[in-house]
């Protein structure tokens, strides 16, 4: 999972590919025993990490030539749409959980036989991880990392307010009391989010359900979710423990308010845990699972991974490369580098070993608790359009010019068919 503090969807998975296809002719992905892997890379460090994983796959498949192609996140979906339409997707293509529903037509369904060819089993992965790249029950890929949402806090600000740090097992009542106490001295107790995952996390946890059903039916206007989302917006308009967002362009508002020391708490993904602990502002950071409502706290399991394109000419070879990219060796590399939390269960302990000893126990405790009650994200066929519509409307909601209920109802009317 790419580490960055701003941008909601970007933070979850900066997927991008330089997708001119898999070979010279449309979709002929392995005509010369070459398997192309398209994956995102936002920096030289990202590319270096991918190169290391490709090297592992190459060593495990000496009879194949594996070619890595990368590009920034911003280019990915435009090129993916074009290449999917022309039947020219790379044999092994990166994909993100939140965007899969828009691109299932380009990916082959992964069957039990396919997993066997790849040398993989669903049992290799952490509980819930294989739901990441499923849509309506059909598996289109397998994840290389997993993530979920947490509440990050500024321990110095909470200590000054005389309140205890959030901890495993805390409740929404605890959350409200903490936010109110920490709203002082010109700083807010909480910073609301603008990105899909950042703003939806607490409403989903409070409602105990997602705004989409398992079969992909959009339910943005379900009363439980609307009530929970209205409560969330009320943290700004009613309880006054969070500041309104200045502009729709402030996509990383909540994360930036927190990281700059202006807010005591914010919601963000596990992918930023180490970055926040080592923040440049210099405050003492901590983390906790999402608070519980009536004893339960529902959180989504998120992540990114790889799928096989439908047009791949040599699916068997592509599956072997996929298996190597998700092998123990490759996953151990990801974990040991501390870059992201691996999807393979046996590799996850190495991630905690990579973390500074002074933070290790806290991270392991919180991650263990946070991933204990996760659910794969349910999305509708046009889920990306829902996010594009709702996100800019949140500015008006947080400023009290519009209600959350009206925005959700409008989105349901437009995209719920």
Buried (B, 14 or more C-beta within 10 A) or exposed (E): BBBBBBBBBBBBBBBBBBBBBBBEEBBBBBEEEBBBBBBBBBEEEBBEBBEEBBBBBBEBBEEBBBBBBBBBBEBBBEBBBBBBEEBBBBBBBBBBBBBBBBBBEBBBBBEEEBBEBBBBEEEBBBEBBBBBBBBBEEBBBBBBBBBBBBBBBBBBBBEBBEBEBBBBEBBBEBBBBBBBBBBBEEBBBBBBBBBBBBBBBBBBBBBBBBBBBEEBEBBBBBEBBBBBBBBBBBBBBEBBBBBBBEEBEBBBBBBBBBBBBBBBBBBBBBBBBBBBBEBEEEBBBBBBBBBBBEEEBBBBBBBBBBBBBBBBBBBEBBBBBBBBBBBEBBBBBBBBBBBBBBBBBBBBEBBBEBBEEEBBEBBBBBBEBBBBBBBBBBBBBBBBBBBEBBBBBBBBBBEEEBBBBEBBBBBBEBBBE
